[in-house]
């Protein structure tokens, strides 16, 4: 009987100890997470890393299915054929658009303010972490959070095809970027068959015929230079191949749409005056964000850190001095970078009175 009582007491004690040891520290929305950080993301949150590696430091984020709304309820902006960077679809997978560039705003509710181009991260405007919806961020280089655009944990799985070594290669990637030339195997095979018939009609290509074709193309380019250009015609943007005009800069579709918007809707609109802040040397102004079809900025220009400027090497202190971190970087303009100074390590001896 005594043995049974002791066994029950030991079992209860061991259970209490195990329960106490296994209670995790719960991290909240936006807090850093990862294998090197104590704690786990709380309920309805997941640890999303910038480079897709499980061992990397990430941020506790709401899963995508709660960040996004049904695509049927989303009004997408007009699709641009020509973009300053790449074409992307935001992580919700609803709207194709031009990838946001350095200094442009991104994120927002349901990623409505866009997704960043390759090698850029949608970062907090002030802070050291990526921005997560519904918060607005800015596209810039964020140290330690460079994303592999072919394996982006924020983006949906996409299947498509490219031509490799004369054959259609179809596979699936987790990406927001347009990396496939063809959506389906049927589309790819159709184009390849059309190309095959074309060259069969040409009787195949020889080295001499290839050289002649290249010479003919060069002559045609010299004689008749054309370029993709847009212009405003009858209240709309008309785009197409036009003759080159050395006196004028070709107008892209995006620039034409902006010009059309100003001419059609914004000529009599007066936007509220918003003071433009003066940014410290370690930061720049973001571009204001204007909703498609609107005239006035929804989000004004703001100062944000440029971490590429944090390139000053850590000084080597001479004997008798120690290195002190006088400014700790926090991601706010004016404190974007760590600053170090060499200071005397010897305490001053009290003088005899």
C-alpha positions as CSV (number, residue, x, y, z in Angstrom):
1,X,0.0,0.0,0.0
2,X,2.8,2.4,0.9
3,X,4.6,1.5,-2.4
4,X,1.4,2.2,-4.4
5,X,1.0,5.6,-2.7
6,X,4.6,6.5,-3.4
7,X,4.3,5.5,-7.0
8,X,1.1,7.7,-7.4
9,X,2.8,10.6,-5.8
10,X,5.9,10.3,-8.0
11,X,3.7,10.0,-11.2
12,X,1.7,13.2,-10.3
13,X,4.9,15.1,-9.5
14,X,6.5,14.0,-12.8
15,X,3.4,15.1,-14.8
16,X,3.4,18.5,-13.1
17,X,7.0,19.0,-13.9
18,X,6.6,18.0,-17.5
19,X,3.6,20.2,-17.9
20,X,5.6,23.2,-16.5
21,X,8.6,22.5,-18.8
22,X,6.5,22.2,-22.0
23,X,4.5,25.4,-21.7
24,X,5.7,27.5,-24.6
25,X,6.2,31.2,-24.8
26,X,3.5,32.5,-27.2
27,X,4.7,35.2,-29.7
28,X,2.3,37.8,-31.1
29,X,1.6,39.2,-34.6
30,X,4.7,40.8,-36.0
31,X,7.2,39.4,-33.4
32,X,10.4,37.8,-34.5
33,X,10.4,34.0,-34.5
34,X,12.6,31.1,-35.6
35,X,14.9,28.3,-34.1
36,X,17.2,30.9,-32.5
37,X,14.3,32.7,-30.8
38,X,12.6,31.4,-27.7
39,X,8.8,30.8,-28.1
40,X,6.4,29.9,-30.8
41,X,3.8,31.9,-32.8
42,X,0.4,32.1,-31.1
43,X,-2.9,30.9,-32.3
44,X,-3.8,31.6,-36.0
45,X,-0.2,32.7,-36.6
46,X,2.6,31.1,-38.6
47,X,6.4,31.9,-38.7
48,X,7.2,33.2,-42.1
49,X,10.8,33.6,-43.1
50,X,12.1,35.9,-45.8
51,X,14.3,33.4,-47.5
52,X,12.1,30.3,-47.1
53,X,14.5,28.5,-44.8
54,X,13.2,26.9,-41.6
55,X,16.4,27.8,-39.8
56,X,16.2,31.5,-40.6
57,X,14.7,34.3,-38.5
58,X,11.2,35.2,-39.5
59,X,8.1,37.0,-38.2
60,X,4.8,35.7,-36.8
61,X,2.2,36.3,-39.5
62,X,-1.4,35.5,-40.1
63,X,-1.8,32.7,-42.6
64,X,-2.6,33.7,-46.2
65,X,-6.2,32.2,-46.1
66,X,-7.2,34.8,-43.5
67,X,-5.2,37.7,-45.2
68,X,-7.1,37.4,-48.5
69,X,-10.6,37.9,-49.7
70,X,-12.3,36.0,-52.5
71,X,-10.9,37.2,-55.9
72,X,-14.4,37.8,-57.2
73,X,-14.8,40.7,-54.7
74,X,-11.5,42.3,-55.8
75,X,-11.4,45.0,-58.4
76,X,-8.0,44.7,-60.1
77,X,-6.3,47.7,-61.7
78,X,-5.7,47.7,-65.5
79,X,-3.0,45.3,-66.5
80,X,0.1,46.9,-68.0
81,X,1.8,45.3,-70.9
82,X,5.1,47.1,-70.3
83,X,6.4,47.4,-66.7
84,X,9.6,49.1,-65.4
85,X,10.4,45.8,-63.7
86,X,8.8,42.4,-63.7
87,X,5.2,41.3,-63.7
88,X,3.8,39.8,-60.5
89,X,0.6,38.5,-58.9
90,X,0.1,39.4,-55.3
91,X,0.2,36.6,-52.7
92,X,-3.6,36.4,-52.8
93,X,-3.4,35.4,-56.4
94,X,-6.1,37.8,-57.7
95,X,-4.5,40.7,-59.5
96,X,-1.6,40.7,-62.0
97,X,0.3,44.0,-61.8
98,X,3.7,45.6,-62.3
99,X,6.0,44.6,-59.5
100,X,6.6,47.5,-57.1
101,X,10.0,49.1,-57.3
102,X,12.5,50.4,-54.8
103,X,10.8,53.1,-52.6
104,X,7.3,52.3,-53.7
105,X,4.6,51.2,-51.2
106,X,3.4,47.6,-51.0
107,X,1.3,45.3,-48.8
108,X,-1.8,46.9,-47.3
109,X,-5.1,45.1,-46.7
110,X,-5.2,41.8,-48.8
111,X,-1.9,43.0,-50.5
112,X,-4.0,45.7,-52.3
113,X,-0.9,48.0,-52.6
114,X,1.1,45.5,-54.5
115,X,4.1,43.1,-54.3
116,X,7.8,43.9,-54.7
117,X,10.1,43.0,-57.5
118,X,12.9,40.5,-57.2
119,X,15.6,41.2,-54.6
120,X,13.3,43.6,-52.7
121,X,11.3,42.9,-49.6
122,X,8.0,44.6,-48.5
123,X,9.4,46.0,-45.4
124,X,8.1,48.1,-42.5
125,X,8.3,51.8,-43.3
126,X,9.9,52.3,-39.9
127,X,11.3,49.2,-38.3
128,X,13.6,46.2,-39.0
129,X,11.1,43.5,-40.1
130,X,9.0,42.7,-43.2
131,X,5.6,44.3,-43.4
132,X,2.6,41.9,-43.2
133,X,-1.0,42.7,-44.2
134,X,-3.0,44.7,-43.4
135,X,-0.1,47.0,-42.7
136,X,1.4,49.0,-45.5
137,X,5.2,48.6,-46.3
138,X,7.8,49.9,-48.7
139,X,9.9,47.9,-51.2
140,X,13.6,48.0,-50.3
141,X,16.5,45.7,-49.5
142,X,16.1,44.3,-46.0
143,X,19.2,42.7,-44.5
144,X,18.6,39.0,-43.7
145,X,15.3,38.9,-45.5
146,X,16.2,38.5,-49.1
147,X,13.5,36.3,-50.7
148,X,14.0,33.6,-53.2
149,X,11.5,34.6,-55.9
150,X,11.3,30.9,-57.0
151,X,10.4,29.6,-53.5
152,X,8.5,32.4,-51.8
153,X,6.6,31.1,-48.7
154,X,4.1,34.0,-49.0
155,X,3.1,33.1,-52.5
156,X,0.7,30.5,-54.1
157,X,1.8,27.4,-55.9
158,X,1.9,28.1,-59.7
159,X,2.3,25.6,-62.5
160,X,3.4,26.4,-66.0
161,X,5.8,25.5,-68.8
162,X,9.0,26.8,-70.4
163,X,11.0,25.5,-73.4
164,X,14.2,23.8,-72.4
165,X,16.6,22.1,-74.8
166,X,13.9,22.0,-77.5
167,X,11.2,20.4,-75.3
168,X,8.3,21.7,-73.1
169,X,9.3,21.5,-69.4
170,X,6.3,21.9,-67.0
171,X,6.7,22.2,-63.3
172,X,5.4,23.9,-60.2
173,X,6.9,26.8,-58.2
174,X,5.8,28.8,-55.2
175,X,6.1,32.3,-56.6
176,X,4.3,35.6,-57.2
177,X,6.4,36.3,-60.2
178,X,5.7,35.6,-63.9
179,X,8.4,32.9,-64.6
180,X,6.5,30.8,-67.1
181,X,6.2,31.4,-70.8
182,X,3.1,29.1,-71.1
183,X,0.3,28.4,-68.7
184,X,-0.3,24.8,-69.9
185,X,1.5,22.0,-71.7
186,X,-1.1,22.3,-74.6
187,X,-0.1,26.0,-75.1
188,X,3.6,25.2,-75.2
189,X,3.2,22.3,-77.6
190,X,1.0,24.3,-79.9
191,X,3.6,27.1,-80.2
192,X,6.4,24.6,-80.7
193,X,4.4,22.8,-83.5
194,X,3.8,26.2,-85.2
195,X,7.5,26.9,-85.1
196,X,8.3,23.4,-86.5
197,X,5.9,24.0,-89.4
198,X,7.5,27.4,-90.0
199,X,11.0,26.1,-90.3
200,X,9.8,23.1,-92.4
201,X,8.4,25.6,-94.9
202,X,11.7,27.4,-94.8
203,X,13.5,24.1,-95.7
204,X,15.4,24.1,-92.5
205,X,18.2,26.5,-91.5
206,X,21.8,26.4,-92.4
207,X,24.7,28.5,-91.1
208,X,24.6,30.6,-94.3
209,X,20.9,31.1,-94.1
210,X,21.2,32.2,-90.4
211,X,23.9,34.7,-91.3
212,X,21.7,36.1,-94.2
213,X,18.7,36.4,-91.9
214,X,20.7,38.3,-89.3
215,X,22.0,40.7,-92.0
216,X,18.5,41.2,-93.3
217,X,17.2,41.9,-89.8
218,X,19.9,44.4,-89.2
219,X,19.2,46.2,-92.5
220,X,15.5,46.2,-91.7
221,X,16.2,47.7,-88.3
222,X,18.4,50.4,-89.8
223,X,15.9,51.2,-92.5
224,X,12.7,51.0,-90.4
225,X,13.1,51.5,-86.7
226,X,10.0,50.7,-84.6
227,X,9.3,50.8,-80.9
228,X,6.4,50.1,-78.6
229,X,4.8,53.4,-77.8
230,X,1.5,54.8,-76.4
231,X,-0.4,58.0,-76.9
232,X,-3.7,59.5,-75.7
233,X,-6.4,59.3,-78.3
234,X,-10.0,60.2,-77.7
235,X,-9.9,59.7,-74.0
236,X,-7.9,56.4,-74.0
237,X,-4.4,55.1,-74.4
238,X,-3.7,53.7,-77.8
239,X,-0.5,51.6,-77.8
240,X,1.3,49.8,-80.5
241,X,4.5,49.5,-82.6
242,X,5.3,53.0,-84.0
243,X,8.2,54.5,-85.9
244,X,11.1,55.6,-83.8
245,X,11.2,59.4,-83.2
246,X,14.6,60.5,-81.9
247,X,13.1,63.8,-80.8
248,X,10.7,62.3,-78.3
249,X,10.9,59.8,-75.5
250,X,8.6,56.8,-76.0
251,X,5.6,56.8,-73.7
252,X,5.0,53.6,-71.8
253,X,1.5,52.3,-71.1
254,X,1.9,53.1,-67.4
255,X,2.9,56.7,-68.1
256,X,0.1,57.0,-70.6
257,X,-2.5,55.8,-68.1
258,X,-1.2,58.3,-65.5
259,X,-1.3,61.1,-68.1
260,X,-4.8,60.1,-69.1
261,X,-5.9,60.1,-65.5
262,X,-4.6,63.6,-64.9
263,X,-6.1,64.9,-68.1
264,X,-9.5,63.3,-67.7
265,X,-10.3,63.3,-64.0
266,X,-7.8,65.3,-62.0
267,X,-7.5,68.6,-63.9
268,X,-10.1,70.3,-61.6
269,X,-9.2,68.4,-58.4
270,X,-7.2,70.1,-55.7
271,X,-5.5,67.7,-53.4
272,X,-4.9,68.6,-49.7
273,X,-1.4,70.0,-49.1
274,X,0.7,67.6,-47.1
275,X,4.1,68.8,-45.9
276,X,6.9,66.8,-47.4
277,X,9.2,65.6,-44.6
278,X,13.0,66.2,-44.7
279,X,14.7,62.9,-44.3
280,X,18.0,62.3,-42.5
281,X,21.0,61.1,-44.5
282,X,20.3,57.4,-43.7
283,X,16.9,57.4,-45.3
284,X,14.9,58.5,-48.3
285,X,11.3,59.5,-49.2
286,X,8.9,56.8,-50.3
287,X,6.8,57.4,-53.3
288,X,3.2,58.5,-52.4
289,X,0.5,55.9,-53.1
290,X,-2.4,56.8,-55.3
291,X,-5.2,54.3,-55.9
292,X,-6.1,53.5,-59.5
293,X,-8.7,56.0,-60.7
294,X,-7.9,58.5,-57.9
295,X,-6.2,61.8,-58.1
296,X,-4.9,62.4,-54.6
297,X,-2.4,60.3,-52.6
298,X,-4.0,57.8,-50.2
299,X,-0.6,57.5,-48.4
300,X,1.8,60.5,-48.6
301,X,5.5,60.4,-49.0
302,X,7.2,59.2,-45.8
303,X,10.8,58.8,-44.7
304,X,12.2,55.2,-44.6
305,X,15.6,53.7,-43.8
306,X,18.0,52.7,-46.6
307,X,20.0,50.0,-45.0
308,X,22.5,49.8,-47.9
309,X,23.9,53.0,-46.5
310,X,24.9,51.1,-43.3
311,X,28.3,50.2,-44.8
312,X,30.7,52.0,-42.4
313,X,33.1,49.4,-41.1
314,X,33.3,48.8,-37.4
315,X,36.4,50.7,-36.2
316,X,39.4,48.9,-34.6
317,X,40.2,50.6,-31.3
318,X,43.8,51.4,-30.3
319,X,45.2,50.0,-27.0
320,X,43.6,51.5,-23.9
321,X,40.2,52.1,-25.7
322,X,37.2,49.9,-26.0
323,X,34.5,49.8,-28.7
324,X,31.1,51.0,-27.6
325,X,27.8,50.9,-29.5
326,X,26.7,54.5,-29.1
327,X,23.6,54.2,-31.4
328,X,21.6,51.0,-31.7
329,X,19.8,50.7,-35.1
330,X,16.0,50.5,-34.7
331,X,14.8,51.0,-38.3
332,X,13.7,54.6,-37.7
333,X,15.1,57.4,-39.8
334,X,18.1,58.9,-38.0
335,X,18.8,55.6,-36.3
336,X,18.9,53.3,-39.3
337,X,22.5,52.1,-38.7
338,X,24.5,51.0,-35.7
339,X,27.2,53.6,-34.7
340,X,30.3,52.7,-32.8
341,X,33.0,54.8,-31.1
342,X,36.3,54.0,-29.4
343,X,36.2,55.3,-25.9
344,X,38.8,55.1,-23.1
345,X,38.6,51.9,-21.1
346,X,40.6,53.2,-18.2
347,X,38.7,54.7,-15.3
348,X,40.0,58.1,-14.2
349,X,41.9,57.9,-10.9
350,X,40.5,60.2,-8.2
351,X,42.7,63.1,-7.6
352,X,44.1,63.6,-4.1
353,X,42.6,66.6,-2.4
